[in-house]
Amino acid sequence: MLKTRVVTALVLLAILLSVVYSESYPFFILVAAAFFAAAAWESFRLFHNRRPLVGAALWTLAFVLLVYRDAPDSTTLLFGLCAAIWAIRLAPSLSIGLPALEGFGNRLLNGIYGIAILGCFLAIVVLFQHSPLYLLSVMAIVWIADIGAYFSGKAFGKHKLAPSISPGKSWEGAIGGWLAVLILTGISTLHPAFADTFATRLVTKSGWLGFGLVMTIMVAASVVGDLFESQLKRRAGMKDSSNLLPGHGGVLDRIDALIPALPLAVLFDSWI
């Protein structure tokens, strides 16, 4: 199982690097649209939608139209809407629970989560337009938090973070991931090779206090995104969102923590 996970991870990393450094914007959008379609299809399945393929096709069409519509103001508004969605509806569900799978509440939540996924992929496009390194620097924040949380949780985890949703996650793991982000991204700002990164821009424009505050919010958002998808899977009785990625489950299983974090990164970037 571990070997399969490692091989799949290496293949995904190779695909990611080849796409972002391909210097072909149409190719980048094509691959992004393919992954968005997979994520949308998985989302519809988690909500027990009867026509997940049709729903995914319509959402993917909307994604492509928004990408080529080139309307920065409306896109920024969407990122603000995504932040509000997570703060007002999706994050609170971790404590208040999810609606029943049958009914209007479930269909409404399906659409709301779809908007959040759409915002994530549009944020990927916006960050890529800044530069490939800039995009990777934002995604790396979430990856570092996830890896740091895994190893910290294994070594020190005693207090469950959300036992009814994801029993394997602990407060010690979350704190370890947060500290890993602060330390590693902080060190990266000192090297000239990382001058055009999200962390360096934060330190330059907002100082170390602003850097710490924004990184803390980003890490917290990534944890919420991870837990929310776990909650959806638990309600749907599914271990993974799909089996598209051997050893890793589905696309949503790999990007769940990115979904709330990336739109926030674009908003913070616009403010600074």
KALIN-V201116 format. One record per backbone hydrogen bond with DSSP energy under -1.0 kcal/mol. NH is the residue of the N-H (numbers start at 1). CO is the residue of the C=O. Records with the same first field share a line. If there is no record, write none. Layout:
NH = CO, CO
This chain:
5 = 1
6 = 2
7 = 3
8 = 4
9 = 5
10 = 6
11 = 7
12 = 8
13 = 9
14 = 10
15 = 11
16 = 12
17 = 13
18 = 14
19 = 15
20 = 16
21 = 17
22 = 19
28 = 24
29 = 25
30 = 26
31 = 27
32 = 28
33 = 29
34 = 30
35 = 31
36 = 32
37 = 33
38 = 34
39 = 35
40 = 36
41 = 37
42 = 38
43 = 39
44 = 40
45 = 41
46 = 42
47 = 43
48 = 45
49 = 44
55 = 51
56 = 52
57 = 53
58 = 54
59 = 55
60 = 56
61 = 57
62 = 58
63 = 59
64 = 60
65 = 61
66 = 62
67 = 63
68 = 64
75 = 71
76 = 72
77 = 73
78 = 74
79 = 75
80 = 76
81 = 77
82 = 78
83 = 79
84 = 80
85 = 81
86 = 82
87 = 83
88 = 84
89 = 85
90 = 85
91 = 86
94 = 91
95 = 92
96 = 92
97 = 93
107 = 103
108 = 104
109 = 105
110 = 106
111 = 107
112 = 108
113 = 109
114 = 110
115 = 111
116 = 112
117 = 113
118 = 114
119 = 115
120 = 116
121 = 117
122 = 118
123 = 119
124 = 120
125 = 121
126 = 122
127 = 123
128 = 124
129 = 125
130 = 126
131 = 127
135 = 131
136 = 132
137 = 133
138 = 134
139 = 135
140 = 136
143 = 139
144 = 140
145 = 141
146 = 142
147 = 143
148 = 144
149 = 145
150 = 146
151 = 147
152 = 148
153 = 149
154 = 150
155 = 151
156 = 152
157 = 153
161 = 169
165 = 162
166 = 162
169 = 166
171 = 159
174 = 170
175 = 171
176 = 172
177 = 173
178 = 174
179 = 175
180 = 176
181 = 177
182 = 178
183 = 179
184 = 180
185 = 181
186 = 182
187 = 183
188 = 184
189 = 185
190 = 187
191 = 188
194 = 191
195 = 192
201 = 197
202 = 198
203 = 199
204 = 200
205 = 201
206 = 202
207 = 203
210 = 206
211 = 207
212 = 208
213 = 209
214 = 210
215 = 211
216 = 212
217 = 213
218 = 214
219 = 215
220 = 216
221 = 217
222 = 218
223 = 219
224 = 220
225 = 221
226 = 222
227 = 223
228 = 224
229 = 225
230 = 226
231 = 227
232 = 228
233 = 229
234 = 230
235 = 231
236 = 232
238 = 233
245 = 249
248 = 245
249 = 245
254 = 251
255 = 251
256 = 252
259 = 255
262 = 258
265 = 261
266 = 262
267 = 263
268 = 264
269 = 265
270 = 266
271 = 267
272 = 268
